[in-house]
Amino acid sequence: MFGTTHSPRPRGLRRSIPIAAAGLGFVLLLAGCTTSSSTDDDTSSVLTVGIASLSDADSLDPAEATTTGGYVISRQVFDTLTEFGPDGNWTPQLATAVEPGDTADVWTVTLADDATWSDGDPVTADDVVATVKRWFAEELPPSGSLPFIDPDQVEAVDEHTVKFTLLYPTVTFPEAFTSPTTAIVPADFDPAKPIGSGPFVLSDNDPGVQLTFTANKDYFRGAPGVDELDVVSFADATSAASALTAGQIDVDASVDPTIVDVIDGTTGYSVFDYGTSGTLTWVMNTQQAPFDDPVVRQALRLAVDRQQLIDQVYNGYGTLGNDVFNPYDPMYDADLPQREYDPEAAKAMLEAAGYTLPLAVKLVGTDNQPTSERQNEVLVQQAAAAGFDIQYEFVDSATFYGDAYGTYPLSLSFWGFLGIFDQAAFTITATAPYNSSHWTDPEYDALFDQAIQTVDDTERKDLVAQMQTIEYDSGPYIVPMFLDALVGLSDDVSGATAYPNSDGAFGYNFRILSLG
């Protein structure tokens, strides 16, 4: 089942909050970018998408994608076995069927028999087997997020059928293969020359500047709606919005909430708005003082005025978070009491634990979303009233996700778009590859292991509620709110569809868009 048991704010409802849009000074900063919509001979359609934060760290290997650009590449060039569809539920993608045995410890995946690689070779079961074995042999991130996989028990039954015999029953097996990092690659995959089965072929890559894709006309799910896709990086949201309303791009993939009214007020342009499970969440490093103390973690949670954050930074475009993921997962515990802003209680907790106020904390952030810096600045202001002295340091994206990733005492990371089990497997279980909080809890891991093997929905939901209670009480995350996807569109663009449980504008499924 899709959805939540609480009632999020209706899409498109705007708060009457004064914003500085009139003073944004929209100056076009798209030097060197050609106009969109067609090539010189007017026979081919070119869709130009503006996006934030392409970087030198964008991986051509989907298994190592950690950045916006890496995810964009993965979604255009490759396919995953499954994906989260417009209704938020998983659906087959490269697979046509994903079926369990009686106890969910054996799964059979049937591949589309007409899928081909961009070089014309067929996609086969051997490619799937080789992809999975490569994750584990090279200790790539998916190996850590798929602890139930035994790479030695993944076998090709025939050309289009793969049998997975798991280490233990796993009812969320199909969801685990929705992540762009789990994209299937050819058995002889070369990351330097990525060949995929996806709707586009990467034809040019200017790292940190522009990605150019050519349509794969033989794509087994149908050719994309345009002949060429250009993804252009912008330094800030204002520049992207300016380029959109000037007609130099067709899609602004991530509109700053304070600019929505400006775009909507410009003839020929509008903002497509839908709720998502994405969130900019603060990560508390439990191996470093003061966040090795659960009292400090609880106090900082009380130091966040979540509604004010939504109003001040997001112009009302968002829904309240409660320090656990994912409101679009049917296992989400909506009965946890909504955490409120209580700076006096936070100070009292810190003083009772023997801390001298203000308590100094270092916060490190980057521009992983257009609103990241403002969200961090709001935390600095709000937490001061709760006895925290937060010293904020901004670093570039390559530095943030480089060797120092996981060493910051407090940081802001972009997460979501994963089912509850996959989110945990990526970030906080014993084998999680991206556990930048270094939080561990044997009770939590035991509940996770039990829940992921429990076939009965009611029993599994009860176990997940216990897991989320532990996260709520002593976990490493502050999940203050869930983001709306705000996508600026030219009126020439059609095909826009909400993907609430998928990362990025339309889940980065730009193949669905067409021009004219």
N, C-alpha and C positions, 0 to 999 in steps of 0.2 A: 504494500500500500504506500502511496505517495502522500507527502504533506506532513503537517504538524497538527497537534491538538490545540495549539494556541492560535490566536488570530493576528497575523502580522498586519501592518499598515497596508491598506489598499495601494496598489501600484498607481503612481501618478499623482498621489495626494501631496501637495506641496505645503510646507509650513510658511507662514508669513514672517520670515526672518530677514532683517535688513542684510544685504550682502553688498560687496564692493565691486559688483560686476561692471558698473559703469566706469570704474577707474582701472579696469584691467589693461586698457591700452593695447588692443589687439593689433600687434605688429606682425606681419607675415614673416615667418622665419623658415621658409622652405626652399632655400637656395639650392639650385641644382636639381630640383625635382620636377619632372615633366607633368603636364596636366593629365588628368585621369580620363577614363571612359573610352578612349579609342587610340589606336596607333595612327601613324601619319596617313596611312591609306584608308582609314576609317572602316576597315573590314574586320578588325579584331577588337574585342572588348577587353579593356584593362581596368581592373578594380584596384584602386589605391586606398590602402588602409593605413591610417596614422596610429602609431602605438608608442607607448612610453617604454623606455629602458631597454632597448636592444643593447647588447654589450659584447665585449670580446669574450665573455664567459659563456656565450650561447653555444650549447653543445650540438654537434651534428649527430651524435650518438644518442638516441632517445633514452637509453637506459641511464644516461648520466645527465639528463636535462634537469636543471634546477632553477632556470631563469625564464622570464616571459618569452624571450626569443627562442629558447630551447623548446618550450612547449609549443610555440607557434610552428616551428619546424617539424616537430613530431606529428602534430595534427594534420599538416598538409601533406607530408611526404610518406607517412606510414599509417598503418591501421593497428588498432588493438583488437583483441578477440571480441571484446564487448565494449559498450560505451553507456554512459548515462544519457538517456534520451530527453526530449522536451518535457515529459511528464515526471522527470526526476528518477525514474526507475532504470535499472540496467536493461539493455537490449543487445542482441547480437550485432556485431559489426563485421569483422573478418570471418567470424564464425557464423553459421546458420543455425546452430543448435548447441547448447551447453547443458548436458543432462547428467544428473547424479545417479549413483547406484542407490540401493536401499538405505544405506547408512551414511551417505555423503562422504565416504572415504575413497570412492572411486568416481571419477568424472570422465565423461566422454565428450569431446569437442569435435563437431563436424564443421569443416571449413567450406566456404563458398567454392564451388568447383570451377567458377569462371574468373577467379581472382588471379591477376598476374602481377609480376614485378614490372617496374617501368622499363626494363630492358626486354620485355616480352616473355620471359620465362614464367611458367606457372608457379603460383604459391602452393607449396605442398606441406604435408604433415612433417616431413623431414626438416623443413625450415622452422616450424614451431618448436620441434624438439631441440634443434641446434640453438635457437634463441634462448630457450630456458636453460639449457646446459651452460651456455656462455655466461649467463648472469651469475651462476654459482661458481664456475671455474675461475672467472675473473673477479669474483667478489664485488660485482656491481650492485648498486643500490636495491634493485628489485629482489635480490637474494635475501636481503635482510627484512624486507616487508612481506615476504611470502614464506614464513617459517614452516608452513605445512607442506611445502613442496619437497619431494625427494627427487632430485634431478636424475637419479639412476632409475627411477620408476616412471619416467615420461617416455612413452613409446608410440611410434607410428604404426597404427593398425593397418591402414592402407593409405593410398595417396592423399586422401582428404579427411582422415580420421585420426585423432590423437587421444590416447588413453592416459590419464593421470591417476596413478595410485598414490594417495597422499599418506603422509606420516600419521595423520589422524583425521577424523571426519571434520569437514569444514563447509558449513552451510553457505558461507559468503564467498565461495570460490569464484562465481561469475563476476562479482563486484571487484574482486582483486585485480582483474585484468582490464579495468576501465582506465587506469592511470596512463597518461601519455608516456611514462617511463617504461611501461610494459608493452610497448609497441613491438610487433613481430618484424624481424629483419631476415634477410636471406641467410642461408647457411654459411655462405662465404662473405659475409658482410664486412665492408671496409668503411669505417667511420669517416675517412678522408674523402670518400666518393660514395655518399649515401644513396643507395638504390632502395626504393620502397614500393609498396603496393597502393599508396594513397592517392588522393584526387589530384595532387599536383606533383611536379618535379622541381626540385630546387635548381634553378638555372644560373643564379648568381648570388653571391653572398659578400656583401661589404660589411664586415663585422662592426656592430654598433651603429651602423648607418642605415642599411637597407637590405632586405631580403627580396629576391625576385623569384617567383614561381611560374612555371608554365603548366597549363592544364594537361592532365593525363586524360586524353580523349577516350582511352580504352578502360577507364576506371570501372570496375565491375558493378558499382552501385549507381552508375550514371555519370556522365561527364559533368564537371563543375559548370556553374552558370556563367563563368567568364573564361576568356582565353588566357589571360595573364593576371596574376595577383602580385602587386607590389606592396610590401609592408615596410613603411618608412618610420624611422625612429625620430621622436621629438624630445627635446630637452625638458619640456614642461607642458602642462595641460593647456595653458593659454596659447602657446604656439600651435598646438594641434587643432584647437577650436578655431583659431584664426584661419588656418589653412583650409579647414572644412567650409567655413562660411565664405571664403574667398574662391571656392570651387576648385581648389588644387588637390584635394583628396575627397574621396567619396564616403569614407567611414572614419569616424573618430572612435577608436575602440574603447576608450576609457575617459569619458567626459568628467571633468571636475564638477562636483555637485553645485558649486557656486556659479557655474557657467551655464547650467541647464536653461535658465530663463532667457539668456542671451541667444542661445542657439534656437530655442523654440520660437523666439520672437523674430527670427530672421526668415524672410520668405524663401521657401524652397528647401528648408532644413527642419529637422525635428530630432528629439531625443527618445529613443526606445528604452523603456525602463522596466526592469523586472527584478524581483527579489532573488537572492542566491544564498548558498551556504558558505560563501567565501567570507573570510574575516582577516583583518590585520590584528594579530594577537600578540600580546606581550609575553615573552618567554623568560622565566626566572631560572637562572642557573643554580641548581640545587647543590652543586659542588663548591660554590663560592659563597663566602659571607657577603651580605647577611641572609641570602636566600636559601642557605642550608638549614635555616630555622623556619619551620612551617608557620610559626607565629608571624614572622615578617611577611611571608607570602599571603597569609590571610589579611593582614593589615593593609597591604598594598591593594588587594582586591576591593577593600572598603574605601579606598582613596580615589576610586574612579567614579565620577558622575556620568553614567552611561548615556542617559537621555540628553544631558547637556552636550556630551561629545557628539552624538548624532546630530543635534541641532546646530552646533557651532561649526563643526568640521564638514558635515555631510548635508547641510541644508535640509535636514529631515529625511533624507533618502537612506533609510536603513531600518533595521529592527533590533530590538534589545538582545544582547547576548548574556549568557549566564555561566560563563567559564567552562562550558563543555561544548563539544561539537556534536552533531550536525543536525539542525532542525528539520531537514528534509529526509532524514533517515527515520523510518517507522519505529526504530528502537529508541529514539531520542526521548529522554525523560523530561517531559514538560512540567512535571509535578514538583521539581526542585524549587524551593522558594526563590523568587527573583531577588538577586543580591542588590542592595540599595547603597547609595553613597552615604557613608557615615564617618566623616573625618574624626569626630570626637572619639568614637569607639576605636578607631584605628590607633589614635594617639594613646589611648588608655591601654590597649593591648601591648604596644611597644614599651611603654613605661613600666607596665607590670612585669614584662620580661627582662627588665634591667637595661634597656637601651637609653642612651642619652640623645635627646632630640635637639636639633633635627638630625635624622639618620641619613648619612651620605650614601648615595647609590649612583653608579655609573650606568647610563643608558646609551646604547649604540644603535643607530638606525641608518637606513639607506632609502633610496627612492624606489622601493619595490612596488609602490603604488603612488599615484599622483598626490594622494592625501597623507602619505606616511609621515612626512615631516611635520605637518600641522597636527596630526594625531599625537605624535610624541611631544610636541610643544604644549598641547593641552594637558597631557599627563603631568608634565613638570609643574604646571600651574595648579592643577587640582590637588596633586599629592602634597604640595607645600602646606596646605591647610591640615593635612593629616600627619604632619611631623616628618615628612621626607624632604631631603634636599637632593633632588635628582639633577645630576650633571649630564647633559645631553651632548653626544658627539655624533655628527653626521659623517658617514664615509661613503665612497662610491660603491656601486653594486658589485664590481669585481672584487674589491677589498672585503666587503661584507661577507660574501659567499666564498671567500678564499680560505687560506690556511687558518685564519683566526676565527672562522665560523665555529661556534660551539664554545668559545672561550669568554664571551661577553657576560658580565654579571646579569644584565638586563638588556633585552633586545626586542625589536618588533619584527615579526615574521608574517608573511602572507601564507595562510593555510586555508583549508576547506576543500570542498568539491571531492571529498572522499567519504565513503561510508564510515560509520563509527569504528568498525573493526579495522578497516584499512588505515584510517587516520591514526589509530592507536599503534598499528603495526609499523607505520612509518616513523612515529615520533616518540612513543613512551613505553613500549614493551621492552623486554630484555634484549631482543634482537633488532630493535628499530635502527635503521641506518641514519636517520636524521634526528637523533635524540639530542638536540642542542641544549636541552635543559638538564640532561644527565640524571633525570628523576627515575628512580626505580622503586617498585613496591611489590614484594612477593605476593601479597594478597590480591593485588590488582591483576598480576600476571596469571595467577591461578584461576581467577574469575574469567579472564579473557580466554584462557585455554578451554575452560569448561563451556563457556557461552558459544564459542565458535564451533563446538562440536554438538551443540544441542539443536536438534531438529525441530522440536516443538516451539512454536512462536511465542506462546505465553511464558513458558519456562525461560526461554532465551531473553525475553524482554525483562524479566525479573532479574536475571543475572547482569544484564547491561545496566539496569538501574543501580545495582550495587557498585558496579564499576564507576558509573558517573558520579555517584555519591562520594567515592574516594577522591576522584578528580576535583570535585566541587569543594571538598573539605581541605585537601592537602596537596593537590596536584600542582604542576609547575606553570600553568597557563592562566592568563587573564584574557578571556574572550569577551570583549566589551559589547560587541555588536556584530551584526551580519550585514554585509554590503549589498546595496542594490547595484545591479549592472546598469550602467548608463552609457548608451551607445549613440553617438551622433551620426545621423544619416542624411545624405542628400535624398531629395524626393525621387531621384532617378534610381535609387537602390530598392530592390524588392526581395522578398524571401526571408526577412528578419523573423526569427523564432526564438522564444525564451528557452534557455538551457540552465535551469536553476541549480543543478547539481554538477555543472561542468565549469571548469576554470576558463576565464576570459570571455570576451564578447562572443556570444553564440557558442561557447565552448571551443572557440577558435575554429569552428567548423565553417570556414569562409566559403566552402564549396556550395553552400545553400543559397548564397547571394547572387543576384544577377543585376544587370543594368538595363534601363530603358523600360 
